[in-house]
């Protein structure tokens, strides 16, 4: 009983002492990823790594982005239990056309390592009709 009470009071206690306590969907592995159809396909490389995040970092390097500038989220694949989805979000890009990019990487375990079997990207435009929204279209 004490454990339940403690867990229920932690968020409130955080607010009372002035700290921000936020629960995120990424705290669970059951969050839903946007559908693959919301992303433009990008090059899939014949690479494999020990960890799904390493694949995501490879793609970031390919785009010239540092991993420290990105948020990573690993999610259960909606239809294939042998796969994971790695969502990578980079927001706040200082560009007159693109404000952010988001990668959706479907990865599968194979012989003790992981490989990308789905790869897509969408952008958050800085201007135009879709400004501030995620879109698979190229930003104006």
C-alpha positions in Angstrom: 0.0 0.0 0.0 2.8 2.4 0.8 4.4 1.9 -2.6 1.1 2.9 -4.4 0.8 6.0 -2.2 4.4 7.0 -2.8 4.0 6.7 -6.6 0.8 8.7 -6.6 2.3 11.5 -4.6 5.7 11.9 -6.5 4.3 14.2 -9.2 2.5 16.4 -6.7 5.6 16.5 -4.5 7.7 17.6 -7.5 5.4 20.5 -8.1 5.4 21.6 -4.5 9.2 21.8 -4.3 9.3 23.8 -7.5 10.6 21.1 -9.8 8.9 20.2 -13.0 7.6 16.7 -13.0 6.4 15.6 -16.4 5.4 12.1 -17.5 6.1 11.5 -21.2 4.6 8.9 -23.6 8.2 7.9 -24.3 8.4 6.6 -20.7 6.5 3.6 -21.9 7.3 1.2 -24.7 3.7 1.1 -25.9 3.5 4.7 -27.3 2.2 4.8 -30.9 4.5 5.9 -33.7 3.1 8.0 -36.6 2.3 5.7 -39.6 5.0 5.0 -42.1 2.8 6.8 -44.8 3.4 10.1 -43.0 7.1 10.0 -43.9 9.0 10.3 -47.2 11.1 7.2 -47.8 14.9 7.7 -47.4 17.9 5.6 -48.3 18.2 2.4 -46.3 21.8 1.3 -45.8 23.0 -2.2 -45.5 24.4 -1.6 -42.0 23.9 -3.4 -38.7 24.6 -2.3 -35.1 24.4 -3.7 -31.6 21.8 -1.2 -30.6 18.9 0.4 -32.5 19.9 3.9 -31.3 23.3 3.4 -33.0 21.5 3.1 -36.4 19.6 6.3 -35.7 22.8 8.1 -34.8 24.3 6.8 -38.1 21.4 8.5 -40.0 21.8 11.7 -38.1 25.5 11.8 -39.0 24.5 11.2 -42.6 22.4 14.4 -42.5 25.2 16.3 -40.7 23.3 16.4 -37.4 24.8 15.7 -34.0 23.1 13.1 -31.7 23.1 15.6 -28.8 20.7 17.8 -30.8 18.1 15.0 -31.2 15.5 13.3 -29.1 15.2 9.5 -29.4 12.2 7.3 -28.7 12.0 3.5 -29.1 8.5 2.1 -29.7 7.0 -1.3 -30.3 6.2 -1.9 -33.9 2.4 -1.9 -34.4 2.3 -5.1 -36.5 5.6 -7.0 -36.3 6.8 -8.2 -32.8 10.3 -8.8 -34.2 10.7 -5.1 -35.0 11.1 -1.8 -33.1 10.5 1.7 -34.3 13.1 4.4 -33.5 11.7 7.9 -33.7 14.3 10.6 -33.9 13.2 14.3 -33.6 15.4 17.3 -34.2 13.4 20.5 -33.5 14.6 24.2 -33.6 16.8 24.0 -36.6 18.0 27.4 -37.6 17.1 27.5 -41.2 14.9 29.8 -43.2 13.0 26.8 -44.7 13.1 23.9 -42.3 12.5 24.1 -38.5 12.8 20.4 -37.7 13.2 16.9 -39.0 11.8 13.6 -37.8 13.1 10.2 -38.7 11.1 7.0 -38.4 13.4 4.0 -38.5 11.9 0.5 -38.5 14.7 -1.9 -37.2 14.8 -5.6 -36.9 17.0 -7.9 -34.9 19.1 -10.2 -37.1 21.8 -12.6 -35.8 22.4 -10.6 -32.6 22.5 -7.1 -34.2 19.9 -4.6 -35.5 19.4 -3.4 -39.1 17.1 -0.8 -40.6 14.3 -2.3 -42.7 12.2 0.9 -42.9 13.5 4.4 -43.1 11.5 7.6 -43.6 11.8 11.4 -42.9 9.4 14.2 -42.5 10.0 17.9 -42.0 8.6 20.8 -40.0 8.5 23.8 -42.3 9.4 27.4 -41.3 7.1 29.0 -43.9 4.3 28.1 -46.3 0.9 26.6 -45.8 2.3 23.8 -43.6 4.5 26.0 -41.4 4.9 24.5 -38.0 3.4 21.2 -39.0 5.1 17.9 -39.7 4.9 17.1 -43.4 6.5 14.6 -45.8 6.6 17.3 -48.5 9.7 19.3 -49.2 9.5 22.7 -47.5 9.3 25.9 -49.6 
